[in-house]
Amino acid sequence: MEKLISKLTEKHVLFTASFAIRLALVAYGDYQDRTMAVKFTDIDYHVFTDAARFITKGESPYNRSTYRYTPLLAWMLTPNIYLNMVFGKILFIVCDVLSGLLIYRILRLRGLSSESARRVCSLWLLNPLPMGVSSRGNAESILAALVLGTLLCMEGRRLMWAAMLYGLSVHMKIYPITYALPIVLTLRTPGTTEGKDNQGRRWRRFIGFCGGFLNRELFLFASVAGGVFCILTSFFYYMYGWEFLHETYLYHLTRRDIRHNFSPYFYMLYLTADSRWSQWLGLAAFLPQLILLLVASWAFHRDLAFCCFLHTAIFVSFNKVCTSQYFLWYLCLLPLVIPHLSLSIKQGVGLLLLWFAGQGIWLCPAYFLEFEGYNTFLLIWLAGLLFLIVNCFILIQVISHYKPTHTPKRPKVE
């Protein structure tokens, strides 16, 4: 059995098989779409393709209702119109497998042997969830590759490339902006605490802390990342005007999705949809996220990969909108954390089953609402609260069993 596992996780076998399986799913999806009533392709893929079609006609991608992404994504998918509809899915599965390669490279830089790194990254490459999401035509794999590329460059001490990828990832989707604080704290120059008395020591510590942010590495990262983001944003604003800013960024800040989802806030937003306080309640939902992200940044910024995992898991769990595809945002970072957990296999499997059970309990009333027409909103909300408790318990277990094995080096300036 051990020989079989070693053979299957050989680098060329693992990555070739991962890509082949995803390619087969794309081919099967095309067959199912043509022959069955229930379609395999994600509805978002048709939205992306329609937006790309508008671009080929010289029109705005936002002429397609519900397209709320950067125009860059629609531009990338114009080959769907010029070549073949399947191009975008191929792009997504390539980014999915690339994410696995980036995970492998990061793990090697973090001290794992080649065999151990391959086994851990197989948890992503052979995971049915990212396989299904990318092959159905969801673009989350692009974000996963950009975020993992940023972390790889930070680990490899290539600050310029890290900043460029980070600026691009924030442009593509706004949630990586939450990584800014741990990155800033990572690049801060440590201060000294020398002083003749307690009063002097406190002032010196405060001044040293503030002065630590004034260094070349942090200035370079902020300039490059901010420059990439601002250039792309300015260009698309020039192309598509206010509609671009609203649909790509502002909509997600004020969004109040009253459809059933995993968020603990959905029922409150559903009941107050017509209230004049609804928009303020939606904005107030960011407060728990903000507090927890600040605490996590300060406590764990010394291990950037672990801190970004916690940030993403907290952001998704406490977000006012939460769907299954959001789970990929932190699942792509989980393989970077697993090698440093002191959990036994039994404990790890138990937490995994608990996570699936939380989703299963939510899906039962959601099914009766969506397919049978029963009013199960209250049950869905209660199941969502239970799932939040499950996620919090799992995060607590991960934090308490996490054992960092090295002190990250400061990134170098190219």
PABAZA-138153 format. One record per residue: residue number from 1; residue in one letter; x, y, z of N, C-alpha, C in turn. Coordinates in steps of 0.05 Angstrom, whole numbers. Layout:
N
(node NUM a (X Y Z) (X Y Z) (X Y Z));
...
***
This chain:
414
(node 1 m (16 -24 0) (0 0 0) (17 25 0));
(node 2 e (39 24 16) (57 47 18) (70 52 -9));
(node 3 k (78 30 -23) (90 33 -49) (71 44 -69));
(node 4 l (46 36 -68) (25 46 -86) (21 76 -82));
(node 5 i (19 85 -57) (16 113 -51) (40 129 -61));
(node 6 s (64 118 -57) (89 132 -66) (89 134 -96));
(node 7 k (80 113 -110) (80 114 -139) (59 134 -149));
(node 8 l (36 135 -137) (15 153 -146) (22 182 -141));
(node 9 t (38 187 -121) (45 214 -114) (72 223 -126));
(node 10 e (83 207 -144) (106 217 -159) (98 241 -174));
(node 11 k (116 260 -177) (109 287 -187) (95 285 -214));
(node 12 h (108 271 -234) (97 271 -261) (70 256 -262));
(node 13 v (68 235 -245) (43 220 -244) (20 236 -232));
(node 14 l (26 249 -210) (6 264 -195) (-5 287 -211));
(node 15 f (12 303 -223) (3 327 -238) (-10 319 -265));
(node 16 t (1 299 -278) (-11 290 -303) (-39 278 -298));
(node 17 a (-41 262 -277) (-67 250 -271) (-87 271 -262));
(node 18 s (-78 291 -247) (-96 312 -238) (-108 328 -261));
(node 19 f (-90 334 -281) (-100 349 -304) (-118 331 -321));
(node 20 a (-111 306 -324) (-127 288 -341) (-155 284 -330));
(node 21 i (-157 281 -303) (-183 278 -291) (-200 303 -295));
(node 22 r (-189 326 -292) (-204 351 -297) (-212 354 -326));
(node 23 l (-194 346 -344) (-200 347 -372) (-223 328 -379));
(node 24 a (-223 305 -366) (-245 286 -371) (-271 297 -360));
(node 25 l (-270 311 -338) (-295 323 -327) (-306 344 -346));
(node 26 v (-288 360 -358) (-296 380 -377) (-310 367 -401));
(node 27 a (-298 345 -411) (-310 330 -433) (-337 318 -426));
(node 28 y (-339 307 -402) (-364 296 -393) (-385 318 -389));
(node 29 g (-376 341 -379) (-395 363 -375) (-407 372 -402));
(node 30 d (-390 373 -423) (-401 380 -449) (-422 360 -458));
(node 31 y (-417 334 -453) (-437 313 -460) (-463 317 -444));
(node 32 q (-460 321 -418) (-484 324 -401) (-500 349 -409));
(node 33 d (-487 371 -416) (-501 395 -424) (-517 391 -449));
(node 34 r (-507 374 -467) (-520 369 -493) (-543 349 -491));
(node 35 t (-541 331 -471) (-560 308 -471) (-579 307 -447));
(node 36 m (-574 322 -426) (-590 319 -402) (-603 346 -395));
(node 37 a (-625 343 -380) (-640 367 -371) (-625 382 -350));
(node 38 v (-612 368 -332) (-596 381 -311) (-568 386 -323));
(node 39 k (-560 411 -323) (-535 419 -336) (-511 417 -317));
(node 40 f (-488 410 -329) (-464 408 -313) (-450 435 -309));
(node 41 t (-451 451 -330) (-437 477 -330) (-449 497 -310));
(node 42 d (-432 510 -295) (-441 530 -276) (-454 554 -291));
(node 43 i (-476 564 -280) (-489 587 -292) (-471 611 -295));
(node 44 d (-452 614 -276) (-433 636 -278) (-416 635 -303));
(node 45 y (-411 611 -313) (-395 608 -338) (-409 620 -362));
(node 46 h (-436 617 -362) (-451 630 -384) (-451 660 -381));
(node 47 v (-451 669 -356) (-450 698 -351) (-423 709 -361));
(node 48 f (-401 695 -355) (-374 703 -364) (-374 704 -395));
(node 49 t (-384 683 -407) (-383 681 -436) (-400 703 -450));
(node 50 d (-424 709 -438) (-440 730 -449) (-426 757 -447));
(node 51 a (-413 762 -424) (-398 787 -421) (-375 788 -441));
(node 52 a (-361 766 -446) (-340 765 -466) (-352 771 -494));
(node 53 r (-376 761 -499) (-388 766 -526) (-394 796 -529));
(node 54 f (-403 809 -509) (-407 838 -511) (-381 853 -517));
(node 55 i (-359 844 -504) (-333 856 -509) (-325 853 -539));
(node 56 t (-329 830 -550) (-322 825 -578) (-339 843 -597));
(node 57 k (-361 853 -587) (-378 871 -603) (-372 900 -598));
(node 58 g (-351 905 -581) (-344 932 -574) (-362 945 -553));
(node 59 e (-377 929 -538) (-395 939 -518) (-385 933 -490));
(node 60 s (-400 942 -470) (-391 938 -442) (-399 910 -433));
(node 61 p (-381 896 -418) (-389 870 -407) (-411 872 -388));
(node 62 y (-416 896 -376) (-437 899 -357) (-465 902 -370));
(node 63 n (-466 900 -396) (-492 897 -410) (-504 870 -403));
(node 64 r (-487 852 -394) (-497 826 -385) (-505 829 -356));
(node 65 s (-531 826 -350) (-540 828 -322) (-527 807 -305));
(node 66 t (-522 814 -280) (-509 797 -260) (-479 793 -265));
(node 67 y (-467 806 -285) (-438 805 -287) (-426 826 -269));
(node 68 r (-414 816 -247) (-404 834 -226) (-375 827 -220));
(node 69 y (-359 827 -241) (-330 820 -239) (-315 841 -255));
(node 70 t (-288 840 -252) (-271 858 -268) (-274 851 -298));
(node 71 p (-273 872 -315) (-274 866 -344) (-251 849 -353));
(node 72 l (-229 849 -338) (-206 833 -345) (-213 803 -348));
(node 73 l (-231 793 -332) (-240 766 -334) (-254 761 -360));
(node 74 a (-272 779 -368) (-286 776 -393) (-267 778 -416));
(node 75 w (-247 795 -414) (-227 798 -436) (-212 771 -439));
(node 76 m (-205 759 -416) (-190 734 -417) (-206 712 -430));
(node 77 l (-232 714 -429) (-250 693 -440) (-260 699 -468));
(node 78 t (-250 720 -481) (-259 725 -509) (-253 701 -528));
(node 79 p (-232 685 -523) (-229 661 -540) (-253 642 -538));
(node 80 n (-270 644 -517) (-295 629 -517) (-312 635 -542));
(node 81 i (-310 660 -551) (-325 669 -574) (-310 664 -600));
(node 82 y (-285 670 -600) (-269 667 -625) (-261 639 -631));
(node 83 l (-256 622 -610) (-246 595 -615) (-267 574 -608));
(node 84 n (-271 570 -582) (-289 549 -573) (-299 555 -545));
(node 85 m (-324 548 -539) (-336 553 -513) (-321 540 -490));
(node 86 v (-305 520 -496) (-292 505 -475) (-266 518 -466));
(node 87 f (-257 539 -480) (-231 551 -474) (-230 560 -445));
(node 88 g (-250 573 -435) (-249 583 -407) (-246 561 -387));
(node 89 k (-260 539 -392) (-257 516 -373) (-229 505 -373));
(node 90 i (-217 504 -397) (-189 494 -398) (-171 513 -382));
(node 91 l (-175 540 -386) (-160 559 -371) (-163 555 -341));
(node 92 f (-187 550 -332) (-193 547 -303) (-180 522 -292));
(node 93 i (-181 499 -307) (-169 475 -296) (-138 477 -297));
(node 94 v (-127 492 -316) (-98 496 -317) (-90 512 -292));
(node 95 c (-105 533 -285) (-100 548 -260) (-103 531 -236));
(node 96 d (-122 513 -236) (-127 494 -214) (-102 477 -209));
(node 97 v (-92 465 -231) (-68 448 -228) (-44 465 -222));
(node 98 l (-42 489 -233) (-20 507 -226) (-21 514 -196));
(node 99 s (-44 517 -185) (-46 521 -156) (-34 499 -140));
(node 100 g (-38 474 -150) (-25 451 -137) (5 452 -138));
(node 101 l (16 461 -162) (44 464 -165) (55 485 -146));
(node 102 l (41 507 -144) (49 529 -126) (49 520 -97));
(node 103 i (29 504 -89) (28 493 -62) (53 476 -58));
(node 104 y (60 459 -77) (84 442 -75) (109 459 -71));
(node 105 r (112 480 -87) (136 497 -85) (137 511 -58));
(node 106 i (115 520 -48) (114 534 -22) (122 514 0));
(node 107 l (111 490 -1) (117 470 20) (147 463 20));
(node 108 r (159 462 -4) (187 456 -5) (204 479 7));
(node 109 l (195 503 2) (209 526 14) (206 527 45));
(node 110 r (183 515 54) (178 515 83) (190 491 97));
(node 111 g (207 475 82) (223 455 95) (214 426 91));
(node 112 l (192 421 76) (183 394 73) (200 380 51));
(node 113 s (202 353 54) (216 337 34) (198 336 9));
(node 114 s (210 328 -13) (195 327 -38) (171 308 -36));
(node 115 e (176 285 -24) (154 265 -22) (131 275 -4));
(node 116 s (139 287 18) (118 297 37) (103 320 24));
(node 117 a (117 337 9) (104 360 -4) (84 350 -25));
(node 118 r (92 329 -40) (74 318 -61) (49 306 -48));
(node 119 r (52 292 -26) (29 279 -13) (10 301 -2));
(node 120 v (21 322 9) (4 343 19) (-11 358 -4));
(node 121 c (4 365 -25) (-9 379 -47) (-29 362 -62));
(node 122 s (-27 335 -59) (-48 318 -71) (-75 322 -58));
(node 123 l (-75 333 -33) (-101 338 -20) (-116 360 -35));
(node 124 w (-102 376 -50) (-115 396 -68) (-119 385 -96));
(node 125 l (-98 373 -107) (-99 364 -135) (-120 341 -139));
(node 126 l (-124 324 -119) (-143 302 -121) (-168 307 -105));
(node 127 n (-173 332 -97) (-197 339 -82) (-220 342 -101));
(node 128 p (-242 328 -97) (-265 330 -116) (-277 358 -117));
(node 129 l (-275 373 -95) (-288 400 -95) (-275 419 -115));
(node 130 p (-249 424 -113) (-237 442 -134) (-238 430 -162));
(node 131 m (-237 403 -164) (-240 391 -190) (-266 398 -202));
(node 132 g (-288 395 -187) (-315 400 -197) (-319 429 -203));
(node 133 v (-309 447 -185) (-314 475 -188) (-301 486 -213));
(node 134 s (-275 479 -217) (-261 490 -241) (-271 478 -267));
(node 135 s (-278 452 -267) (-287 439 -292) (-315 447 -299));
(node 136 r (-331 457 -280) (-357 468 -286) (-357 496 -296));
(node 137 g (-333 509 -295) (-331 535 -306) (-332 558 -287));
(node 138 n (-323 553 -262) (-321 574 -242) (-293 585 -241));
(node 139 a (-290 611 -238) (-264 624 -241) (-248 626 -215));
(node 140 e (-256 613 -194) (-242 615 -168) (-213 606 -170));
(node 141 s (-207 587 -188) (-180 577 -190) (-160 598 -198));
(node 142 i (-169 618 -213) (-151 640 -220) (-142 655 -195));
(node 143 l (-161 661 -178) (-155 674 -152) (-137 657 -135));
(node 144 a (-142 631 -134) (-125 613 -118) (-97 614 -128));
(node 145 a (-93 614 -154) (-66 615 -166) (-52 641 -160));
(node 146 l (-67 663 -161) (-55 689 -155) (-47 692 -126));
(node 147 v (-64 683 -108) (-58 685 -79) (-35 667 -72));
(node 148 l (-35 642 -82) (-13 624 -77) (13 634 -89));
(node 149 g (11 646 -113) (35 658 -126) (47 680 -109));
(node 150 t (29 696 -97) (38 718 -79) (53 706 -55));
(node 151 l (42 685 -43) (55 673 -19) (81 660 -27));
(node 152 l (82 647 -51) (107 635 -59) (129 655 -62));
(node 153 c (122 678 -75) (142 699 -78) (151 711 -52));
(node 154 m (132 713 -33) (140 723 -6) (158 703 8));
(node 155 e (152 677 6) (169 657 18) (196 656 4));
(node 156 g (196 660 -22) (221 659 -38) (236 685 -38));
(node 157 r (226 705 -23) (240 730 -20) (242 746 -46));
(node 158 r (220 744 -62) (218 759 -87) (196 780 -84));
(node 159 l (203 802 -72) (183 821 -63) (169 835 -86));
(node 160 m (184 841 -107) (172 855 -130) (150 839 -143));
(node 161 w (156 813 -148) (136 796 -160) (112 791 -141));
(node 162 a (118 789 -116) (96 786 -96) (77 809 -97));
(node 163 a (88 833 -98) (72 857 -99) (55 859 -124));
(node 164 m (67 852 -147) (52 852 -172) (28 832 -171));
(node 165 l (34 808 -162) (12 788 -161) (-9 796 -141));
(node 166 y (0 808 -119) (-20 816 -98) (-38 838 -109));
(node 167 g (-27 858 -123) (-43 879 -134) (-63 868 -155));
(node 168 l (-54 849 -171) (-71 837 -190) (-94 820 -177));
(node 169 s (-87 806 -156) (-107 790 -142) (-129 807 -129));
(node 170 v (-121 830 -117) (-141 848 -106) (-158 860 -127));
(node 171 h (-146 866 -151) (-163 876 -173) (-183 855 -182));
(node 172 m (-175 830 -184) (-192 809 -193) (-216 804 -175));
(node 173 k (-210 804 -149) (-232 800 -129) (-223 814 -103));
(node 174 i (-241 827 -89) (-233 846 -68) (-224 832 -43));
(node 175 y (-231 807 -38) (-226 796 -11) (-196 794 -4));
(node 176 p (-177 790 -23) (-148 789 -14) (-139 815 -1));
(node 177 i (-154 837 -3) (-146 862 11) (-143 857 41));
(node 178 t (-156 837 52) (-153 831 80) (-125 821 87));
(node 179 y (-109 812 67) (-82 804 73) (-63 827 76));
(node 180 a (-72 851 71) (-54 874 71) (-41 878 98));
(node 181 l (-57 876 120) (-46 882 146) (-25 861 155));
(node 182 p (-30 835 152) (-8 816 159) (17 819 141));
(node 183 i (13 826 116) (36 831 98) (52 855 108));
(node 184 v (38 877 115) (51 901 126) (66 894 151));
(node 185 l (53 879 169) (66 872 195) (90 854 190));
(node 186 t (89 837 170) (111 820 163) (135 835 153));
(node 187 l (130 856 137) (151 872 125) (162 894 144));
(node 188 r (148 898 166) (156 919 185) (184 912 197));
(node 189 t (200 932 200) (226 928 213) (222 926 243));
(node 190 p (231 904 256) (227 901 286) (241 924 300));
(node 191 g (227 935 321) (238 957 337) (253 947 361));
(node 192 t (267 964 374) (281 957 399) (265 967 423));
(node 193 t (270 956 446) (254 963 470) (272 973 492));
(node 194 e (296 983 485) (314 993 506) (304 1019 517));
(node 195 g (308 1023 543) (301 1048 556) (310 1048 585));
(node 196 k (314 1072 597) (324 1073 624) (302 1068 644));
(node 197 d (277 1075 638) (256 1071 657) (231 1061 641));
(node 198 n (210 1054 656) (186 1044 643) (174 1064 624));
(node 199 q (173 1090 634) (160 1110 617) (176 1114 591));
(node 200 g (202 1115 594) (219 1118 570) (218 1094 552));
(node 201 r (216 1070 564) (215 1046 548) (189 1045 532));
(node 202 r (167 1053 544) (142 1053 530) (142 1072 506));
(node 203 w (153 1096 510) (154 1115 488) (173 1105 466));
(node 204 r (196 1094 474) (215 1084 454) (202 1061 439));
(node 205 r (187 1044 453) (174 1021 440) (153 1031 419));
(node 206 f (138 1052 427) (117 1062 409) (130 1075 385));
(node 207 i (151 1092 390) (164 1105 368) (178 1085 350));
(node 208 g (190 1064 362) (203 1043 346) (183 1028 330));
(node 209 f (159 1022 341) (138 1008 327) (129 1024 302));
(node 210 c (124 1050 306) (115 1066 284) (137 1069 263));
(node 211 g (162 1073 273) (184 1076 254) (190 1050 238));
(node 212 g (182 1027 249) (187 1002 235) (172 1000 209));
(node 213 f (151 1017 205) (137 1016 180) (150 1033 158));
(node 214 l (171 1048 166) (185 1065 147) (210 1051 138));
(node 215 n (207 1032 118) (230 1018 108) (226 1014 78));
(node 216 r (248 1007 65) (248 1005 36) (230 982 26));
(node 217 e (230 959 40) (214 936 31) (185 942 31));
(node 218 l (175 955 53) (147 961 55) (139 982 34));
(node 219 f (156 1002 31) (150 1023 11) (148 1011 -17));
(node 220 l (167 993 -23) (167 981 -50) (142 964 -54));
(node 221 f (135 948 -34) (112 930 -37) (86 947 -41));
(node 222 a (83 967 -24) (59 984 -25) (58 999 -52));
(node 223 s (81 1009 -62) (81 1024 -87) (74 1006 -110));
(node 224 v (86 982 -111) (82 964 -134) (54 953 -134));
(node 225 a (45 942 -111) (18 931 -109) (-3 952 -114));
(node 226 g (0 975 -101) (-19 997 -105) (-18 1007 -133));
(node 227 g (5 1008 -146) (8 1017 -173) (-7 998 -193));
(node 228 v (-3 972 -189) (-16 952 -207) (-46 955 -204));
(node 229 f (-56 956 -179) (-85 959 -174) (-96 985 -186));
(node 230 c (-82 1007 -182) (-92 1033 -191) (-91 1035 -221));
(node 231 i (-71 1024 -234) (-69 1026 -263) (-91 1010 -276));
(node 232 l (-96 985 -266) (-118 969 -277) (-145 982 -272));
(node 233 t (-149 992 -248) (-174 1004 -241) (-179 1030 -257));
(node 234 s (-158 1046 -260) (-161 1071 -276) (-167 1065 -305));
(node 235 f (-153 1045 -316) (-157 1038 -344) (-186 1028 -349));
(node 236 f (-196 1011 -332) (-223 1001 -336) (-244 1022 -329));
(node 237 y (-237 1040 -311) (-256 1062 -306) (-257 1080 -331));
(node 238 y (-235 1084 -344) (-235 1100 -369) (-251 1086 -390));
(node 239 m (-250 1059 -391) (-264 1044 -411) (-294 1042 -406));
(node 240 y (-301 1037 -380) (-329 1031 -374) (-342 1049 -353));
(node 241 g (-328 1068 -342) (-340 1088 -325) (-348 1078 -298));
(node 242 w (-367 1092 -286) (-377 1087 -259) (-388 1059 -256));
(node 243 e (-400 1049 -278) (-412 1022 -277) (-392 1001 -269));
(node 244 f (-367 1004 -279) (-346 985 -272) (-340 986 -242));
(node 245 l (-337 1010 -230) (-331 1012 -202) (-354 1001 -185));
(node 246 h (-378 1006 -193) (-401 997 -177) (-404 967 -178));
(node 247 e (-403 955 -202) (-408 927 -205) (-385 910 -195));
(node 248 t (-360 920 -197) (-337 904 -190) (-330 906 -160));
(node 249 y (-334 930 -148) (-325 934 -121) (-348 943 -102));
(node 250 l (-361 965 -109) (-380 977 -90) (-404 959 -85));
(node 251 y (-413 945 -105) (-435 927 -102) (-431 907 -80));
(node 252 h (-406 897 -78) (-400 876 -59) (-398 887 -30));
(node 253 l (-393 913 -28) (-393 925 -1) (-421 929 10));
(node 254 t (-440 936 -8) (-467 942 0) (-486 919 -6));
(node 255 r (-476 897 -15) (-493 874 -23) (-508 863 0));
(node 256 r (-534 859 -5) (-552 846 16) (-567 823 2));
(node 257 d (-554 800 2) (-566 777 -12) (-586 763 7));
(node 258 i (-612 765 0) (-633 754 17) (-640 725 9));
(node 259 r (-626 714 -11) (-630 686 -18) (-616 669 3));
(node 260 h (-625 644 7) (-614 628 28) (-585 621 21));
(node 261 n (-567 624 40) (-539 616 38) (-529 610 66));
(node 262 f (-503 603 68) (-492 594 93) (-488 616 113));
(node 263 s (-490 641 105) (-484 663 123) (-503 664 147));
(node 264 p (-492 671 170) (-510 674 194) (-527 699 193));
(node 265 y (-522 716 173) (-536 742 171) (-559 741 151));
(node 266 f (-561 719 135) (-580 720 112) (-609 724 121));
(node 267 y (-617 711 144) (-645 713 152) (-651 741 162));
(node 268 m (-633 753 176) (-636 781 186) (-640 799 162));
(node 269 l (-622 796 141) (-624 813 118) (-649 807 102));
(node 270 y (-658 782 103) (-683 775 89) (-707 789 102));
(node 271 l (-708 788 129) (-731 800 144) (-731 830 142));
(node 272 t (-708 842 139) (-706 872 140) (-701 883 112));
(node 273 a (-707 867 91) (-701 875 63) (-714 902 56));
(node 274 d (-738 907 66) (-753 931 60) (-750 953 81));
(node 275 s (-733 948 101) (-729 968 122) (-709 989 113));
(node 276 r (-713 1013 124) (-694 1035 118) (-667 1029 131));
(node 277 w (-666 1011 151) (-641 1004 165) (-626 981 151));
(node 278 s (-638 970 130) (-626 947 118) (-597 951 109));
(node 279 q (-592 973 95) (-565 978 85) (-545 981 108));
(node 280 w (-554 994 129) (-536 998 152) (-530 972 166));
(node 281 l (-551 955 168) (-547 928 180) (-527 912 163));
(node 282 g (-529 915 136) (-510 901 119) (-481 910 124));
(node 283 l (-477 936 128) (-451 947 133) (-441 939 161));
(node 284 a (-460 938 180) (-452 930 208) (-443 901 209));
(node 285 a (-451 885 190) (-443 857 190) (-413 854 186));
(node 286 f (-400 875 175) (-371 874 172) (-356 877 198));
(node 287 l (-369 887 219) (-355 893 244) (-342 868 257));
(node 288 p (-357 846 261) (-344 822 273) (-320 813 256));
(node 289 q (-323 814 230) (-301 806 212) (-277 824 218));
(node 290 l (-281 850 219) (-259 869 222) (-244 864 248));
(node 291 i (-259 860 270) (-246 855 296) (-230 830 296));
(node 292 l (-241 808 286) (-227 782 285) (-203 783 267));
(node 293 l (-205 797 244) (-182 799 226) (-159 815 238));
(node 294 l (-166 836 253) (-145 852 266) (-131 835 287));
(node 295 v (-146 820 303) (-134 803 323) (-116 782 311));
(node 296 a (-126 768 290) (-111 747 276) (-85 759 264));
(node 297 s (-87 782 252) (-64 795 240) (-42 800 260));
(node 298 w (-49 811 283) (-29 817 303) (-17 792 316));
(node 299 a (-34 772 320) (-25 748 334) (-8 729 317));
(node 300 f (-14 728 290) (-2 707 274) (13 717 249));
(node 301 h (19 743 247) (31 754 223) (59 743 218));
(node 302 r (72 732 238) (99 722 234) (100 697 216));
(node 303 d (77 683 214) (75 661 195) (53 669 175));
(node 304 l (62 681 153) (44 694 134) (24 674 122));
(node 305 a (33 651 114) (15 631 102) (-8 623 121));
(node 306 f (-1 618 146) (-20 610 166) (-39 634 172));
(node 307 c (-28 658 173) (-45 681 179) (-65 686 156));
(node 308 c (-56 683 131) (-74 686 108) (-96 665 108));
(node 309 f (-89 640 116) (-109 619 118) (-130 627 139));
(node 310 l (-122 636 163) (-140 645 183) (-157 668 174));
(node 311 h (-145 687 161) (-159 711 150) (-182 702 132));
(node 312 t (-175 684 113) (-195 676 93) (-217 660 106));
(node 313 a (-210 642 124) (-231 625 138) (-249 643 154));
(node 314 i (-238 663 168) (-254 681 184) (-272 698 166));
(node 315 f (-260 708 144) (-275 725 126) (-299 710 114));
(node 316 v (-295 686 105) (-316 670 93) (-337 662 114));
(node 317 s (-329 653 137) (-348 644 157) (-366 666 167));
(node 318 f (-355 690 170) (-371 712 181) (-381 732 160));
(node 319 n (-378 724 135) (-387 742 113) (-418 743 112));
(node 320 k (-428 765 102) (-458 767 100) (-469 752 77));
(node 321 v (-452 742 59) (-460 723 38) (-439 701 38));
(node 322 c (-448 676 38) (-429 653 39) (-441 630 24));
(node 323 t (-428 623 1) (-436 600 -14) (-413 579 -16));
(node 324 s (-419 556 -27) (-400 534 -26) (-374 541 -41));
(node 325 q (-375 557 -62) (-351 563 -77) (-332 581 -61));
(node 326 y (-343 595 -41) (-325 611 -24) (-306 594 -7));
(node 327 f (-314 569 -2) (-297 551 14) (-270 547 1));
(node 328 l (-269 548 -26) (-244 545 -40) (-224 566 -33));
(node 329 w (-233 590 -25) (-215 611 -18) (-196 604 4));
(node 330 y (-206 588 24) (-187 580 45) (-178 551 42));
(node 331 l (-192 534 27) (-184 507 23) (-158 505 7));
(node 332 c (-153 525 -11) (-128 525 -26) (-104 531 -8));
(node 333 l (-109 544 15) (-87 550 34) (-84 529 56));
(node 334 l (-104 512 59) (-103 491 80) (-79 472 77));
(node 335 p (-71 464 53) (-47 446 51) (-21 459 61));
(node 336 l (-20 485 62) (4 499 74) (4 497 104));
(node 337 v (-19 492 116) (-22 491 145) (-20 462 155));
(node 338 i (-30 443 141) (-32 415 150) (-6 404 160));
(node 339 p (17 408 146) (42 396 156) (50 405 184));
(node 340 h (40 428 193) (48 439 219) (27 434 241));
(node 341 l (7 417 235) (-13 411 255) (-5 386 270));
(node 342 s (-9 387 296) (-2 363 313) (-27 345 318));
(node 343 l (-47 349 301) (-71 332 303) (-65 304 294));
(node 344 s (-77 284 307) (-75 257 298) (-93 253 273));
(node 345 i (-89 231 259) (-106 225 236) (-135 223 245));
(node 346 k (-139 210 267) (-167 207 277) (-180 234 283));
(node 347 q (-164 252 295) (-175 279 301) (-180 294 275));
(node 348 g (-162 292 256) (-165 306 231) (-190 297 216));
(node 349 v (-193 270 214) (-217 259 201) (-242 267 215));
(node 350 g (-241 268 242) (-264 276 258) (-273 305 251));
(node 351 l (-253 323 249) (-259 351 243) (-270 353 214));
(node 352 l (-259 337 196) (-269 337 168) (-298 328 167));
(node 353 l (-304 306 181) (-332 296 181) (-351 315 195));
(node 354 l (-341 329 215) (-358 350 228) (-364 372 209));
(node 355 w (-344 380 193) (-348 402 173) (-369 394 152));
(node 356 f (-367 369 143) (-386 359 123) (-414 356 136));
(node 357 a (-415 347 161) (-441 344 175) (-455 371 177));
(node 358 g (-439 392 184) (-451 419 186) (-464 428 159));
(node 359 q (-450 422 137) (-462 428 111) (-487 411 105));
(node 360 g (-485 385 112) (-508 367 107) (-533 376 122));
(node 361 i (-529 384 147) (-552 394 163) (-565 418 150));
(node 362 w (-548 436 139) (-558 460 126) (-573 453 100));
(node 363 l (-562 434 85) (-573 427 59) (-601 415 61));
(node 364 c (-607 402 83) (-634 389 85) (-656 409 83));
(node 365 p (-658 430 101) (-679 450 98) (-676 466 73));
(node 366 a (-652 470 63) (-648 485 38) (-661 470 15));
(node 367 y (-658 444 15) (-671 428 -7) (-701 431 -6));
(node 368 f (-713 429 18) (-742 431 19) (-753 459 12));
(node 369 l (-736 479 16) (-744 506 8) (-742 509 -22));
(node 370 e (-720 500 -34) (-715 506 -62) (-730 487 -81));
(node 371 f (-733 462 -73) (-745 442 -91) (-773 434 -84));
(node 372 e (-781 436 -58) (-807 428 -50) (-825 452 -43));
(node 373 g (-813 476 -40) (-829 500 -36) (-838 504 -7));
(node 374 y (-827 490 12) (-834 493 40) (-820 518 51));
(node 375 n (-833 531 70) (-821 554 84) (-803 544 106));
(node 376 t (-778 541 100) (-758 531 119) (-736 552 125));
(node 377 f (-743 577 121) (-723 598 125) (-711 598 153));
(node 378 l (-728 594 173) (-719 594 201) (-700 571 206));
(node 379 l (-707 547 195) (-690 524 199) (-663 527 184));
(node 380 i (-664 540 161) (-639 545 146) (-621 564 162));
(node 381 w (-633 584 174) (-617 603 190) (-605 589 215));
(node 382 l (-621 572 228) (-610 558 251) (-588 539 243));
(node 383 a (-592 526 220) (-570 508 210) (-546 524 203));
(node 384 g (-550 548 192) (-527 566 186) (-512 574 211));
(node 385 l (-526 580 233) (-513 586 258) (-497 562 269));
(node 386 l (-509 538 266) (-495 514 274) (-470 510 258));
(node 387 f (-471 515 232) (-448 513 215) (-426 533 222));
(node 388 l (-435 557 230) (-415 577 240) (-401 567 265));
(node 389 i (-417 556 283) (-405 545 308) (-385 523 301));
(node 390 v (-392 505 282) (-374 484 274) (-348 495 262));
(node 391 n (-351 516 245) (-327 528 233) (-309 541 255));
(node 392 c (-322 554 274) (-306 567 296) (-292 546 312));
(node 393 f (-306 524 318) (-293 502 333) (-269 490 318));
(node 394 i (-272 486 292) (-250 475 276) (-227 495 276));
(node 395 l (-233 521 272) (-211 541 273) (-196 541 299));
(node 396 i (-211 539 321) (-198 538 348) (-180 514 350));
(node 397 q (-189 491 340) (-173 467 341) (-148 470 323));
(node 398 v (-151 482 300) (-128 486 282) (-107 505 296));
(node 399 i (-117 527 307) (-99 546 320) (-84 533 344));
(node 400 s (-99 518 360) (-87 506 384) (-68 484 378));
(node 401 h (-70 471 355) (-53 449 347) (-32 457 326));
(node 402 y (-30 483 320) (-11 491 299) (16 496 312));
(node 403 k (37 484 300) (64 486 310) (82 495 288));
(node 404 p (87 521 286) (106 531 265) (134 520 270));
(node 405 t (147 513 248) (173 500 251) (197 517 243));
(node 406 h (191 541 233) (213 558 225) (205 587 228));
(node 407 t (224 605 228) (219 633 228) (223 644 200));
(node 408 p (201 655 188) (203 664 160) (225 686 157));
(node 409 k (239 684 134) (259 704 128) (245 729 115));
(node 410 r (258 751 118) (247 775 105) (251 773 75));
(node 411 p (230 781 60) (233 781 31) (255 800 22));
(node 412 k (268 792 0) (288 810 -11) (277 828 -32));
(node 413 v (291 850 -37) (283 869 -57) (299 863 -83));
(node 414 e (284 857 -105) (299 852 -130) (309 878 -142));
***
